[in-house]
Amino acid sequence: MGRLTRRALLALSLLALSACGGAPRAREQARVQFSVEPATARVYVDDRFVGAAVVLARRPPRFAPGRRHFTVTADGYFPHDVEVDLPSGTTTIRLRLRPIPP
């Protein structure tokens, strides 16, 4: 194959890639913004501790998009479980835990 033909094929390939948006991009990660009362609550994702609610409110954790199981606990409160199908981008989870009666 001649030098000119290879260059022409390369140029056509680059043109075709740019016309269809280029190389496929990796899926954007999912972020979860927590707004939980009480602020002392602890957050678990898929049975793994990820942090205190007060910290996660300021620094949303990142995950691969998909189904996640969240458990939120705090001393003196009933635990709360929620299953969420996380899309790419930011999802906000707002919870107010119920106190355990005396």
C-alpha distance (Angstrom), angle and dihedral (degrees) to the residues before:
residue distance angle dihedral
M1 . . .
G2 3.78 . .
R3 3.77 124.1 .
L4 3.81 92.8 -113.5
T5 3.80 92.2 50.7
R6 3.83 92.3 52.6
R7 3.80 90.7 50.0
A8 3.78 91.1 48.8
L9 3.81 91.4 50.4
L10 3.81 91.2 48.2
A11 3.80 91.3 49.8
L12 3.81 91.6 48.9
S13 3.80 91.1 48.2
L14 3.81 92.2 51.4
L15 3.79 90.6 46.5
A16 3.81 91.2 51.1
L17 3.80 91.8 49.1
S18 3.79 93.0 50.0
A19 3.81 91.4 48.4
C20 3.80 92.0 57.3
G21 3.78 96.3 44.2
G22 3.78 98.9 -89.3
A23 3.75 125.3 -100.3
P24 3.81 116.3 -5.6
R25 3.82 113.4 -91.4
A26 3.78 123.3 -129.4
R27 3.79 113.4 -105.0
E28 3.77 112.6 -91.5
Q29 3.77 113.6 -109.9
A30 3.77 123.3 -109.9
R31 3.82 119.2 -116.6
V32 3.78 123.7 -161.0
Q33 3.80 119.3 -150.3
F34 3.83 110.5 -160.7
S35 3.79 125.3 -152.5
V36 3.81 104.4 177.8
E37 3.78 134.0 163.5
P38 2.95 122.0 -123.3
A39 3.81 96.8 41.4
T40 3.83 88.5 -147.1
A41 3.82 90.3 69.6
R42 3.78 120.0 123.9
V43 3.80 121.3 -136.0
Y44 3.80 125.6 -145.6
V45 3.80 124.7 -173.4
D46 3.79 118.1 -160.3
D47 3.85 88.2 -14.1
R48 3.82 92.7 -53.2
F49 3.82 122.4 114.7
V50 3.81 111.4 -118.4
G51 3.79 102.1 171.2
A52 3.77 151.6 -75.9
A53 3.80 115.7 -48.9
V54 3.81 92.2 -123.0
V55 3.82 90.8 56.8
L56 3.80 94.8 42.8
A57 3.81 90.2 51.8
R58 3.81 88.5 63.9
R59 3.81 97.7 35.4
P60 3.80 110.9 34.8
P61 3.80 111.3 -151.9
R62 3.81 119.3 -125.1
F63 3.77 127.0 -130.9
A64 3.76 138.4 171.7
P65 3.82 108.2 -94.1
G66 3.79 114.1 -94.8
R67 3.80 143.3 79.4
R68 3.80 115.8 -28.7
H69 3.81 132.6 179.4
F70 3.83 114.3 -141.0
T71 3.81 125.0 -166.2
V72 3.80 119.5 -171.2
T73 3.82 119.0 -166.9
A74 3.81 137.6 174.2
D75 3.79 133.0 172.6
G76 3.81 110.2 -93.2
Y77 3.84 93.7 17.3
F78 3.79 135.1 93.6
P79 3.82 111.6 -105.8
H80 3.79 117.5 -112.6
D81 3.81 125.1 -146.0
V82 3.78 123.6 -164.6
E83 3.79 131.7 174.6
V84 3.81 115.6 -149.9
D85 3.80 132.1 -177.1
L86 3.81 98.4 -142.6
P87 3.80 116.8 -148.0
S88 3.80 123.3 -161.8
G89 3.79 112.4 -76.9
T90 3.81 128.8 31.9
T91 3.80 125.5 -27.5
T92 3.81 121.0 -173.5
I93 3.79 120.6 -145.5
R94 3.83 114.4 -164.3
L95 3.79 117.9 -170.6
R96 3.78 137.2 166.0
L97 3.78 109.8 -165.6
R98 3.82 117.6 -139.2
P99 3.82 115.0 -119.8
I100 3.79 117.7 -121.8
P101 3.82 107.4 -115.9
P102 3.82 117.2 -115.5
